[in-house]
Amino acid sequence: MTDTIIRPDFGASAEPKYIVLIQSMRTAIRSGKLASGSRLPPVREMAYQLGITPGTVARAYKLATEEGLVETTVGRGTYVTGGLVTRAAPDEPLVNAPREGQLDFRAARVPEAGQSAMIRAILGQMSRVETTPYIDYPTHLSDLPARRAVLDWIGPDRVGDLEADDIVLGLGAQNAVMVALQTILHGPSPVILTETLCYPGVRHAARLLRAQVIGVEIDGEGIIPKALEEALQRHGGQVLLTSAHSHSPTTARMGVARKEEIAEIARRYQIQIIEDDCHCINRPETPTFRSLCPERGWYISSLTKTVSAALRFGYIACPREQAAAARQVAQSSFYGLPQPVLDLCTHMIVSGKAEAIRAEVEEFIAKRVALVVAILSDWDVTSRSDIPFVWLKLPQGWRGSTFARACEAEGIRIKPADEFALPDGHAPHAVRLTVSAIADDDVFEAALQQIGALLSNPPLNVDF
């Protein structure tokens, strides 16, 4: 009798049919009309009953499974779980502590450039200022000096017209992305579009927000506009989350002309664009999406890759009309950044000490990238002197995962392309190597020589 219980009215809604169907399923399950243990019809049978395509039903079933409304078992079918949420197997953690005896080419850590001693000294100075109160909750007024400092840190031109009230602070760039997504996303089944290869934090954020992630095809300049438009026509979407200037893992950088084309698509399809610029360590002049389409462009970065990851100081340059909403989301999530962190980061930026560290980090990264390129010159390496990682395409015989295991056996940890691929996406035979591994240059160079030796000796009889 399922066909009488789940009877969506497709003509009464402008939503895609799979959304209307899953809404009807939710209603039937939560109202008790579909009891726990009830068996749903197979995909083709349900499609026939409702007069829609099997693909539409399959997509609705998939979303219902991800929500924990139903459970699908091969050979048994799809059954109602009673609305209990099931958890997917966890991803590789976003942050791992360095392992003794192993050199970490996985995490893009900021190198030591004197910031540890500098931070301790500033904290000591702050402890002697007895007039500074540290007893109350953070507010929009208490973080104002830090937001004004961020204006100077970003610079006057790159993100367009910018005021302190356009800035919302977060606990690092990942937290800032979460705040922006929570502000933008709405509806029962929100959709995030992003690069087919993307930072794993995108998957983590989408899972927490119960959002679907759609990968958009990329080339050497990042997201392909035609592919973005096709994805929007096929899947819809509310936000494009992109690392357009410093794409991890491929190092791609999007030019102004392509950004303008994507901005026009965003206007046409009424989507927001979050530009995550956390890996940018220099002072580029390339305009951001917030500059090109200020009404829907969100710019996010932090001090993590330029000064210190320990500070957890991130920021969002919001579209002016949405800054108040984003601030409310941040306050609802964590009230605001701790006042000592605000005071510390404000002092570092205003005094110029943060800029001095940033310049030294930039020089260190450029030196390390040049070393990687020189030692691995026989291999297909894509690099930029202003990004703390390189993209290594593997020769015939190696897969990303098998090469990562071979490197780990030699005490070297790297990130295979598999970790950047979306669940339904394709992972090329490639790996990302960060250049900021915590090691002296001679140890770093020896590890690169070992990586080169492994590249020269792929395993036999590997099918592709």
C-alpha positions as CSV (number, residue, x, y, z in Angstrom):
1,M,0.0,0.0,0.0
2,T,3.1,2.3,-0.2
3,D,1.8,3.9,-3.4
4,T,-1.2,5.4,-1.4
5,I,1.0,6.6,1.4
6,I,3.7,8.3,-0.6
7,R,1.8,10.3,-3.2
8,P,3.7,13.6,-3.8
9,D,2.0,16.4,-5.7
10,F,4.7,17.3,-8.3
11,G,2.5,20.0,-9.9
12,A,2.2,22.0,-6.7
13,S,5.9,22.7,-6.2
14,A,8.6,24.4,-8.2
15,E,11.2,22.2,-6.5
16,P,12.9,19.3,-8.4
17,K,10.8,16.1,-8.4
18,Y,13.3,14.2,-6.2
19,I,13.0,16.9,-3.6
20,V,9.2,16.7,-3.6
21,L,9.4,13.0,-3.4
22,I,11.7,12.9,-0.4
23,Q,9.6,15.6,1.3
24,S,6.6,13.3,0.9
25,M,8.6,10.4,2.3
26,R,9.7,12.4,5.3
27,T,6.1,13.3,6.0
28,A,4.9,9.7,5.7
29,I,7.7,8.4,8.0
30,R,7.5,11.1,10.6
31,S,3.7,11.0,10.8
32,G,3.8,7.2,11.4
33,K,2.0,6.3,8.2
34,L,5.2,4.5,7.1
35,A,6.2,2.5,10.2
36,S,9.7,1.5,11.0
37,G,10.5,-1.7,9.1
38,S,8.2,-1.0,6.2
39,R,9.6,-2.0,2.9
40,L,9.6,0.6,0.1
41,P,9.0,-0.5,-3.5
42,P,12.1,-1.1,-5.7
43,V,13.2,2.0,-7.6
44,R,11.6,1.0,-11.0
45,E,8.4,0.0,-9.4
46,M,8.1,3.3,-7.4
47,A,9.0,5.2,-10.6
48,Y,6.2,3.4,-12.5
49,Q,3.7,4.1,-9.7
50,L,4.5,7.8,-9.6
51,G,5.0,8.4,-13.3
52,I,8.6,9.7,-12.9
53,T,12.0,8.4,-14.0
54,P,13.9,5.7,-12.1
55,G,16.8,8.2,-11.7
56,T,14.6,10.6,-9.8
57,V,13.5,7.9,-7.4
58,A,17.1,6.6,-7.0
59,R,18.2,10.1,-6.0
60,A,15.5,10.5,-3.5
61,Y,16.3,7.1,-2.0
62,K,19.9,8.0,-1.8
63,L,19.2,11.2,0.1
64,A,16.8,9.4,2.4
65,T,19.5,6.9,3.2
66,E,22.0,9.6,4.0
67,E,19.5,11.2,6.3
68,G,18.9,7.9,8.1
69,L,15.3,7.7,7.1
70,V,15.7,4.4,5.2
71,E,18.3,1.7,4.9
72,T,19.1,-0.2,1.8
73,T,20.6,-3.7,1.8
74,V,21.6,-5.5,-1.3
75,G,19.3,-8.4,-1.9
76,R,16.7,-7.3,0.6
77,G,15.6,-3.9,-0.5
78,T,14.9,-0.5,1.1
79,Y,13.3,-0.4,4.5
80,V,12.2,2.5,6.8
81,T,14.5,2.9,9.8
82,G,12.2,4.9,11.9
83,G,14.0,8.1,11.2
84,L,17.1,7.2,13.2
85,V,20.2,9.0,11.9
86,T,23.0,6.7,10.7
87,R,26.6,7.9,10.6
88,A,28.8,7.4,7.6
89,A,32.3,6.1,8.2
90,P,34.5,9.0,9.2
91,D,37.0,10.6,6.8
92,E,40.7,10.8,7.4
93,P,41.0,13.5,10.1
94,L,41.6,17.0,8.8
95,V,44.5,17.5,11.2
96,N,47.0,14.9,12.4
97,A,49.8,15.3,14.8
98,P,53.3,14.7,13.4
99,R,54.4,11.1,13.9
100,E,57.8,10.4,15.4
101,G,60.2,9.0,12.8
102,Q,58.1,10.1,9.9
103,L,58.4,13.2,7.7
104,D,55.0,14.8,7.1
105,F,54.4,16.0,3.5
106,R,50.6,15.9,4.1
107,A,49.7,19.0,6.2
108,A,50.4,22.5,4.9
109,R,51.8,23.8,8.2
110,V,53.3,27.3,8.5
111,P,57.1,27.1,9.1
112,E,58.7,28.5,12.2
113,A,59.7,32.1,11.4
114,G,60.1,33.5,15.0
115,Q,56.3,33.7,15.6
116,S,56.4,31.4,18.6
117,A,58.7,33.7,20.6
118,M,56.9,36.7,19.3
119,I,53.5,35.4,20.4
120,R,54.9,34.5,23.9
121,A,56.4,38.0,24.2
122,I,53.1,39.7,23.2
123,L,51.2,37.6,25.7
124,G,53.6,38.6,28.4
125,Q,53.0,42.3,27.6
126,M,49.3,41.7,27.6
127,S,49.5,40.1,31.0
128,R,51.0,43.3,32.5
129,V,48.2,45.5,31.2
130,E,45.9,45.3,34.2
131,T,43.2,47.6,32.8
132,T,42.2,45.1,30.1
133,P,39.1,43.2,31.3
134,Y,38.9,39.5,30.5
135,I,35.6,38.6,32.1
136,D,32.8,39.2,29.7
137,Y,31.4,37.6,26.5
138,P,32.7,38.8,23.1
139,T,30.5,41.3,21.3
140,H,30.3,43.2,18.0
141,L,32.0,46.1,19.8
142,S,34.7,44.1,21.5
143,D,36.0,42.6,18.2
144,L,35.8,45.9,16.3
145,P,39.5,46.6,16.6
146,A,40.3,43.2,15.2
147,R,37.9,43.6,12.3
148,R,39.5,47.0,11.5
149,A,42.9,45.3,11.6
150,V,41.6,42.7,9.1
151,L,40.7,45.5,6.7
152,D,44.3,46.5,6.6
153,W,45.5,42.9,6.4
154,I,43.3,42.2,3.3
155,G,44.2,45.5,1.7
156,P,42.1,48.2,0.0
157,D,41.4,46.8,-3.5
158,R,41.3,43.0,-3.7
159,V,37.8,42.3,-2.3
160,G,36.1,45.5,-3.5
161,D,34.5,48.1,-1.2
162,L,35.0,46.8,2.3
163,E,34.0,48.1,5.7
164,A,34.6,46.7,9.2
165,D,30.9,45.8,9.5
166,D,31.3,43.5,6.4
167,I,33.8,41.4,8.4
168,V,32.8,38.4,10.5
169,L,35.5,36.6,12.5
170,G,35.8,32.9,12.9
171,L,38.0,30.2,14.5
172,G,40.1,29.7,11.4
173,A,39.1,29.4,7.7
174,Q,37.3,26.0,8.1
175,N,35.0,27.5,10.8
176,A,34.5,30.6,8.7
177,V,33.4,28.4,5.8
178,M,31.0,26.7,8.1
179,V,29.5,30.0,9.2
180,A,29.1,31.2,5.6
181,L,27.5,27.9,4.5
182,Q,25.1,28.0,7.5
183,T,24.1,31.5,6.5
184,I,23.5,30.7,2.8
185,L,22.1,27.1,2.8
186,H,18.4,26.6,3.2
187,G,15.7,24.0,2.5
188,P,15.6,20.3,3.3
189,S,18.2,19.2,0.7
190,P,20.7,22.0,0.1
191,V,23.3,21.6,-2.7
192,I,26.9,22.8,-2.6
193,L,28.9,22.9,-5.8
194,T,32.7,22.7,-5.7
195,E,35.7,21.5,-7.7
196,T,35.8,17.7,-8.5
197,L,39.0,17.6,-6.5
198,C,38.7,19.7,-3.4
199,Y,40.0,20.2,0.1
200,P,38.6,17.3,2.3
201,G,37.1,19.9,4.7
202,V,34.4,20.6,2.1
203,R,33.1,17.0,2.6
204,H,33.3,17.4,6.4
205,A,31.3,20.6,6.3
206,A,28.7,19.3,3.9
207,R,28.2,16.2,6.1
208,L,27.6,18.3,9.2
209,L,25.1,20.5,7.3
210,R,23.3,17.6,5.7
211,A,24.1,19.1,2.3
212,Q,24.8,17.3,-1.0
213,V,28.1,18.1,-2.7
214,I,28.2,18.2,-6.5
215,G,31.6,18.2,-8.2
216,V,32.2,20.5,-11.1
217,E,34.8,19.6,-13.7
218,I,38.1,21.5,-13.6
219,D,41.1,22.2,-15.9
220,G,44.4,24.0,-15.5
221,E,42.6,27.2,-14.6
222,G,40.1,25.7,-12.1
223,I,36.3,25.3,-12.6
224,I,35.1,25.2,-16.2
225,P,32.2,27.7,-16.6
226,K,30.3,25.4,-19.0
227,A,30.6,22.6,-16.6
228,L,29.3,24.8,-13.8
229,E,26.3,25.8,-15.8
230,E,25.5,22.2,-16.7
231,A,25.8,21.1,-13.1
232,L,23.4,23.9,-12.0
233,Q,20.9,22.9,-14.7
234,R,21.1,19.2,-13.6
235,H,21.3,19.5,-9.9
236,G,20.4,23.0,-8.9
237,G,22.5,24.6,-6.1
238,Q,22.7,27.4,-3.7
239,V,26.4,28.0,-3.4
240,L,29.6,27.5,-5.2
241,L,32.5,26.9,-2.8
242,T,35.8,27.3,-4.6
243,S,39.5,27.9,-4.0
244,A,39.9,29.9,-7.2
245,H,43.3,31.6,-6.5
246,S,45.2,28.8,-4.8
247,H,43.5,25.5,-5.5
248,S,44.3,22.6,-3.4
249,P,45.5,20.1,-4.5
250,T,46.3,21.1,-8.1
251,T,47.8,24.6,-7.6
252,A,45.4,26.0,-10.3
253,R,44.8,29.7,-10.4
254,M,41.8,31.2,-12.1
255,G,42.2,34.2,-14.3
256,V,40.1,37.3,-14.2
257,A,38.2,36.6,-17.5
258,R,37.1,33.2,-16.2
259,K,36.1,34.6,-12.8
260,E,34.0,37.2,-14.6
261,E,32.3,34.4,-16.6
262,I,31.5,32.4,-13.5
263,A,30.3,35.6,-11.7
264,E,27.8,36.1,-14.5
265,I,26.6,32.5,-14.2
266,A,26.1,33.0,-10.5
267,R,23.9,36.0,-11.1
268,R,21.9,34.2,-13.7
269,Y,21.3,31.2,-11.5
270,Q,21.0,33.2,-8.2
271,I,23.8,31.4,-6.3
272,Q,26.3,32.6,-3.9
273,I,30.1,32.2,-4.3
274,I,32.3,31.4,-1.3
275,E,36.0,31.9,-2.2
276,D,38.2,30.1,0.3
277,D,41.6,31.8,0.0
278,C,43.3,30.1,3.0
279,H,46.3,28.9,1.1
280,C,47.2,32.3,-0.4
281,I,50.4,33.5,1.4
282,N,51.4,36.5,-0.8
283,R,49.8,39.8,-1.8
284,P,48.2,39.1,-5.2
285,E,46.4,41.8,-7.2
286,T,43.9,39.4,-8.8
287,P,40.4,40.5,-7.9
288,T,38.2,38.1,-5.9
289,F,34.6,37.1,-6.5
290,R,33.6,39.6,-3.8
291,S,35.1,42.3,-5.9
292,L,33.5,41.1,-9.2
293,C,30.1,40.4,-7.8
294,P,29.9,42.0,-4.3
295,E,26.2,41.2,-3.9
296,R,26.9,37.4,-3.8
297,G,30.7,37.0,-3.3
298,W,32.1,35.8,0.1
299,Y,35.9,36.0,0.7
300,I,37.4,33.8,3.4
301,S,40.9,33.4,4.7
302,S,42.9,33.2,8.0
303,L,46.3,33.7,9.6
304,T,46.8,29.9,9.6
305,K,49.1,29.5,6.6
306,T,50.8,32.9,6.9
307,V,51.4,33.5,10.7
308,S,50.3,30.6,12.9
309,A,47.7,27.9,12.9
310,A,47.6,27.9,16.7
311,L,45.8,31.3,16.8
312,R,42.7,30.0,15.0
313,F,42.0,33.5,13.6
314,G,39.9,33.4,10.4
315,Y,37.7,36.0,8.7
316,I,34.9,36.4,6.2
317,A,34.4,39.4,4.0
318,C,30.6,39.1,3.5
319,P,28.3,40.6,1.0
320,R,27.2,43.8,2.7
321,E,23.5,42.8,2.8
322,Q,24.3,39.4,4.4
323,A,27.0,40.4,7.0
324,A,24.4,40.8,9.8
325,A,23.0,37.4,9.2
326,A,26.4,35.8,9.1
327,R,27.3,37.5,12.4
328,Q,24.2,36.1,14.0
329,V,25.1,32.6,12.8
330,A,28.6,33.0,14.3
331,Q,27.3,34.3,17.6
332,S,24.8,31.4,17.7
333,S,27.6,28.9,17.1
334,F,30.4,30.0,19.4
335,Y,29.5,33.6,20.6
336,G,32.7,35.0,19.2
337,L,36.5,34.8,19.3
338,P,38.1,34.9,22.8
339,Q,39.2,38.4,23.8
340,P,42.8,37.5,24.4
341,V,43.0,36.0,20.9
342,L,41.4,39.2,19.5
343,D,43.9,41.4,21.3
344,L,46.9,39.3,20.3
345,C,46.0,39.1,16.6
346,T,45.1,42.8,16.5
347,H,48.5,43.7,18.0
348,M,50.3,41.5,15.5
349,I,48.6,43.0,12.5
350,V,48.6,46.6,13.5
351,S,52.2,46.6,14.7
352,G,53.4,45.0,11.4
353,K,54.8,41.9,13.1
354,A,52.3,39.7,11.3
355,E,53.4,41.1,8.0
356,A,57.0,40.5,8.8
357,I,56.3,36.9,9.6
358,R,54.2,36.6,6.4
359,A,57.0,37.9,4.2
360,E,59.5,35.4,5.8
361,V,57.1,32.5,5.3
362,E,56.6,33.5,1.6
363,E,60.4,33.5,1.1
364,F,60.7,30.1,2.9
365,I,57.9,28.6,0.7
366,A,59.4,29.8,-2.5
367,K,62.8,28.3,-1.6
368,R,61.3,25.0,-0.7
369,V,59.2,24.8,-3.9
370,A,62.3,25.5,-6.0
371,L,64.0,22.6,-4.2
372,V,61.2,20.2,-4.9
373,V,61.1,21.2,-8.5
374,A,64.8,20.7,-8.9
375,I,65.0,17.3,-7.3
376,L,61.9,16.0,-9.0
377,S,62.6,17.6,-12.3
378,D,62.3,14.3,-14.2
379,W,58.6,14.0,-13.2
380,D,55.4,15.7,-13.9
381,V,55.2,18.3,-11.1
382,T,52.9,21.3,-11.1
383,S,54.0,24.1,-8.7
384,R,53.8,27.7,-7.9
385,S,56.3,29.6,-5.7
386,D,53.5,31.2,-3.7
387,I,51.7,28.0,-2.6
388,P,52.9,25.6,0.1
389,F,52.4,22.4,-1.9
390,V,53.1,20.9,-5.3
391,W,50.9,18.5,-7.4
392,L,52.8,15.4,-8.6
393,K,51.2,13.3,-11.4
394,L,52.4,9.7,-11.1
395,P,54.1,7.8,-13.8
396,Q,52.7,4.6,-15.3
397,G,52.5,1.8,-12.8
398,W,51.6,3.9,-9.7
399,R,48.3,4.8,-8.2
400,G,47.9,7.5,-5.6
401,S,47.0,5.1,-2.8
402,T,49.7,2.6,-3.5
403,F,52.3,5.3,-3.9
404,A,51.3,6.8,-0.5
405,R,51.7,3.4,1.1
406,A,55.1,2.9,-0.4
407,C,56.2,6.3,0.8
408,E,54.9,5.7,4.3
409,A,56.9,2.5,4.4
410,E,60.0,4.8,3.9
411,G,58.9,7.1,6.7
412,I,57.3,9.7,4.4
413,R,53.6,10.6,4.7
414,I,51.9,12.2,1.6
415,K,48.3,12.9,0.5
416,P,47.1,10.9,-2.5
417,A,44.5,12.3,-4.9
418,D,41.9,9.9,-3.5
419,E,41.6,12.1,-0.4
420,F,40.6,15.1,-2.5
421,A,38.1,13.3,-4.7
422,L,34.3,13.5,-3.9
423,P,32.5,10.2,-3.2
424,D,31.2,9.9,-6.7
425,G,34.2,11.5,-8.4
426,H,37.3,10.2,-10.1
427,A,40.7,10.4,-8.5
428,P,43.7,10.8,-10.9
429,H,46.9,9.0,-10.4
430,A,48.6,11.9,-8.5
431,V,49.6,13.0,-5.0
432,R,50.0,16.3,-3.2
433,L,53.3,17.1,-1.4
434,T,53.5,20.0,1.0
435,V,56.8,21.9,1.1
436,S,56.5,23.1,4.7
437,A,57.4,19.7,6.3
438,I,59.0,20.4,9.7
439,A,62.6,19.3,8.9
440,D,66.0,20.8,8.1
441,D,66.7,21.3,4.4
442,D,69.1,18.3,4.3
443,V,66.5,15.9,5.8
444,F,63.8,17.4,3.5
445,E,66.1,17.0,0.5
446,A,66.9,13.3,1.4
447,A,63.1,12.6,1.6
448,L,62.6,14.1,-1.9
449,Q,65.4,11.9,-3.2
450,Q,63.7,8.9,-1.8
451,I,60.4,9.9,-3.4
452,G,62.2,10.2,-6.7
453,A,63.7,6.8,-6.3
454,L,60.2,5.3,-5.6
455,L,58.8,7.0,-8.7
456,S,61.5,5.3,-10.8
457,N,60.5,1.9,-9.5
458,P,56.7,1.3,-9.9
459,P,55.2,-2.0,-8.9
460,L,54.7,-4.6,-11.7
461,N,51.5,-5.8,-13.3
462,V,49.3,-2.8,-12.3
463,D,46.1,-2.5,-14.4
464,F,44.7,1.0,-15.1
